[in-house]
Amino acid sequence: GGEGRCSGRLEVYHNAVWGSVCDDHWDISDAQVVCRQLGCGAALRADGNSIFGAGEGVVWMNRIHLWDCPLSLNNHTDCSHKEHAGLTCA
């Protein structure tokens, strides 16, 4: 994890299961959306390569863009646990 609730590995709760988010296409614009949803300050970093540690289990999101688009959540088996997204908000 990170320091506090506004920094760390990004996970999504779907169908009563926590899952990770793959870092493919993950960028500062996506992190900005997440920081805003968490009620944190502006996004300072959009991290990849599981720098906050690898998650376990399902990977709910892959190749994401979190603005103005619907997104289906599926278990993405083509994303390893070394590719999880993280972020740091102000």
C-alpha positions, 0 to 999 in steps of 0.5 A: 500500500501507500501512505494513507487512503490517497496513495497505493495500489488501485483496487475495484470492488465488484460482485462482492470481490476486490480485484486489481486494475492493470497498468496497461494504458493507465495514466495521470488522467485516469489517476485524476478521476480516481483521486476525485472519486476518493475525495482526495487532492489532485493526482500527483502520480499514476504508477504501474509495475505494481510499485505498491505491491502485487495484488492477488486474485482477479484483475477487474480492469485492463486497458482503461480510460476513465473518462466518458466511457462505459466499462465492463468488468471482467477477469483479465487473465492477460495482466500479470500481478506484476502489472498493477496500477497505483496512484498518489493523490495530493 
